[in-house]
Amino acid sequence: MFGNPVQFIRSYEPYEVIIEMTIIWLAVYVVFRFLRGTRGAGIFKGFAIIFVLVTLIIQLLGQGTDAFARLNFIYARFLNLAAILLIVVFAPELRQAMIRLSQPRHFRGSAAHMRAVISAVSEAAQFLSKNQFGALIAIERSVKLGGLVEGGQTLDALVSARLLESIFWPNSPLHDLGVVIRGNRIIAAGVQFPLAEEGVLPARSGSRHRAAAGLTMESDCLVVIVSEETGAVSIAENGRIDYNLPRDQLESILAKRLEAPQVTKPAKDLNNRLDEESANDHEESRQDAAA
């Protein structure tokens, strides 16, 4: 088949070669871009190198003859086995890809709720960062974290900077684990997030960063991390972490990540208004029930 490479190439029309090479290049680029920064990148590169080398050796040894028939037989069976192994090895990455394809483009909730959450989280993160208090705050999107929340402490409280600061205050019973925010409410604290595997993150990353990366690999949530050792603020999303973000820009970064408008009113005023809206809703519900 590959006895005369020049003749083999000439057997195709030039436009067919260009189209095929473009499609192959795009496929490889998409795969590398998706795997960049994950443990799957190294595995994929290693497998690709081995595959190319073994294929070249097999073709050169057996070109145009029936020699090395047993070696060719083993090689063909190896390709079938390798396809199954790749599915098993890249199972976490495949699951993450499916989550990305299905996730919506916008943060769920009203604009007021969105602004209140962003303002409260950024204010709390800045306070905790300045005092070097560790924190782990997950903001849900479309994939619910119901299974994880059941293992934590249920709160169901309106999001506020003061509440987040008190949860992560040192010696608090809940300060070591994570908080989950759904909509404009803190639904649980003291939640144990799944840890990312060894080798996924740099060696300098602590348990909070591994937990944030592990959670974002299995869901489409966004996680804010405050390092207890350095006070640095980081954000985890889609299994990747942006380290050492500037504190004074955290609010705008969160607004951009969550596709929310910039906060124009103080968080305290927004939270007070949301408290009044919630109280009015409860009052209307009681009146309807009485009627």
Buried (B, 14 or more C-beta within 10 A) or exposed (E): EEEEEEEEEEEEEEEEEEEEEEEEEEEEEEBEEBBEBBBBBEBBEEBEEEEEEBEEEBBEEBEEEEEBEEEBEEBEEBEEEBEEEBEEBBEBBEEBBEBEEEBEEEBEBEEBBBBBBBBBBBBBBBBBBEEBBBBBBBBBBBEBBEEBBEEBBEBEEBBBBBBBBEBBEEEBEBBBBBBBBBBBBBBBBBBEBBBBBEEBBEEEBBEBBBBBBBBBBBBBBBBBBBBBEEBBBBBBBBBBBEBEBEBEEBBBBBBEBBEBEEBEEEBBEBBEEBEEBEEEEEEEEEEEEEE
